[in-house]
Amino acid sequence: MVAPQRSTPEATPLTISVDRSDPTAPAIRVGGDLAFTTAAPLRTEVDRLLAESPGTLVLDFQDLLFIDSTGLSVIVHAWREGQQGGTAIQLRETPRFLTTILDMTGVTGLLSRPRPDGRSERPATDSSAFA
């Protein structure tokens, strides 16, 4: 017997946790699928933390399994809002597939732009992104 095919693929639920051990650089750890159907909670959390005006907001993608254009737009949104509020966005533990997507779409260059106040930021991604 052949199992019926599903009309839509099942997404791995998005997981989000916040590490506030460094109050000047809170970190959001993202896991699962960051996609159209799952991205809203991450965007809400990014906005909530950016409202506190930390020096840096870290997005940790160690457990990310998939990202689509909506997920990518959340990263760009974080950068844009961070630029307006003076918060640097730092990506950490980016999987190889995400690094490739960021490079291909030009987002890597966007994230490495200096702040409007002329101060240089920490690198947008750390060395573990290329491990």
N, C-alpha and C positions, 0 to 999 in steps of 0.2 A: 504494500500500500504506500502511496506517495503522499507525503504530508502537504496540505494546502499551503500555498505561498501567501505570505502576508502582503498587504498592499503598501504598508509603510514599514521601514525597518525600525526595530526597537532601539532606542537610545539608551546608553548607559547613563543613569542619573548623574546630574552634576552634584559634586560635593564642594562645599566651601567652608573653610575654617579660618579664623583670624588669630594671628599671633601678635599680641601687644607687648611682648617683653621689651621691645625698644619703642618707647612712646614717640620718638621722633621719626620712626620708620616702621609703622605697622605693616604686617605681611598678610596677604590673603593667599591661602593655599587652595588651589583649584584642582579638582580631579573629575574624571569622567568625561562626558561629552559636553563641550561648550558650543551650543548650536542654537538655531532659531527658537526651538521649543524650550531651551533650558537657560538662556543667557540673562533673562530679566533679573533673577536674584543676584547675580554677580554685579550687574550694572548698579543695582540698588545699593549693594554693599560698597562698591567703589565710590559712589556719590556720598554715602554716609561718612566714610572715612576721609574723603577729600574735604568735606565740610569742616572737619577739625583742623585743617591746614597743617598737616605734618610736613616736615622737610622733604621726606621721601615716602612714597607708597610702593611697597614691594608686591609684585604679583608672582607667586611661586607656582609654576606649572609642572612640578615633578610628577604629579599623578594624572596629568591630562592625557586622554586617549584619542580625542578627536576635536577638531575645531572647524567651523564653517565661517562664511563671510559675516554672519551676525556676531559670532564670537570674536572675530577679528575686529569688528567695529567697536566692541566693548573696550578693547585695548586702545584703539585710536581715541575713543571717547575719554578714557582715563588720561591719556596724554594731553588732549586738548584742554580738559578741565583742570588738569594739573598745571599746565602752562599759565592759565588764567589766574590760578590761585597761588602760584609759586611753589608747587610741589613737584619734585622730580619723580618720574615713574621708572622703576627698575624692575626688569624681568629677571627671574631667577629660575634655575633648573628647567630651562626650556628644552623639551624633547627635540630631537633632530628634525622631525617633520614640521614642528612649529617654527624652528629657526629657518628652515627652507621657505616656508610660506611668508614669514616676515621679510626675508631677503627678496623674494620674487615680487612681492607687492610694494616694496619700497618703505614698509613700515619700520624696518631697522634704521634706515636713514632718518626717518621722522623722529624716532625715539632718541636719536643721538644729537638732535638739534639743541643749541644752547637755549637757556631760559631767556625770556624777553628782557630781564634785568641784566643780561650779559654775564651772569655767573655761570661757570661751567657745572654741568651735572656729573654725577657718577655715571659710569657706562650704563647703557640701557639694559644690557645683558651681561651676566657674569661668565667667567670662563667655563663653568659647568655646562653652559648651553651648547658647547661644541664637543663635549666628551662623548 
